[in-house]
Amino acid sequence: MKKNVRGLIAMVVLGVALSGCDESPRTQTASSQSSTSMKHKPPAACDASTVITGKKYNVLGSGINVRKGPGASYEKIINQKATSIIKTTQYITIDDTTTVFEECTKEGWSWIHVTNPDWLKDSHRGWVASKFLDKGQNIGGDKYASKISSSALSPYTKQGYPKTIEKYGSRLSEIESLRRKAAEMAVDSGKCDYVMMSELSDSKSALNHLHFWVDCRNKQRIYLDEFQIKKGAQVLTQEEKSWDESSAVMACQQAIKDRALIPSEVDIHTILGTSFYKAPTTHNVVLRMDFDAKNALGTEIPYSATCHFEPGEVGTIDIQARQ
């Protein structure tokens, strides 16, 4: 419900007037006006007590209040249009789906206006705590910067990743390049809305065959090895490669029968004795199936099988006696 309300608020906001945050320029001398008349001019809120920055950033977090002044003691700006529709007080907020332009800073606060989505640019402007801006990178003209978190590509160092450096140190510069390329491929695929992490997969990698994984804000995970990255292979998400329930059930049933002493006598409890689970990010599947099978003496014994299916991989099975 919170997501729907936030979406409604974003759609109905049209030009909320902010007290003390108009776009009027600072006073300039006649000689400077001619040379800067075509340049961007900071808002009146960015006075002599502030530091002019003029940088574009991604936003970290959600439900971040926009205030009338640089501090938590200042009033939150009311979303007048949304308030009139919903009939309860609503406030202007920003979140990690928005991009902002920081005009200036003052004591840990930033005066910003939203640049993306562009329909919020006139209403969503004011002061926010600077800690909620991803200042690891100034988006500027880099087409990937607004789609990749600055922390997603933090370099591997000996202090932070001693085991990684020890094992893969001879290929470190190449690894950093491939991490970035994997993140860019994820973005270019259109299947990853925003890269949160791009990492070397230690569990899958060897020094002569590197594997990487990318996690996205829209809960998609993408695996790519170095050869796929170098040739620009098709990008598939774990969800796309994952096992569906019917395929997993058929594979697990066959695995049970393949291991039974008398396959024709196996009684699989496909309705009440079966449970299916798919992890939301990795899309690994765990399928549990109860069944009864006869031993060499013809005695029927209850068992439980747990089948594991990783996306794009052959499944494995574990069978135990059931109480």
Disulfide bonds with the S-S distance in Angstrom:
Cys46-Cys104 2.03
Cys192-Cys216 2.08
Cys252-Cys307 1.98
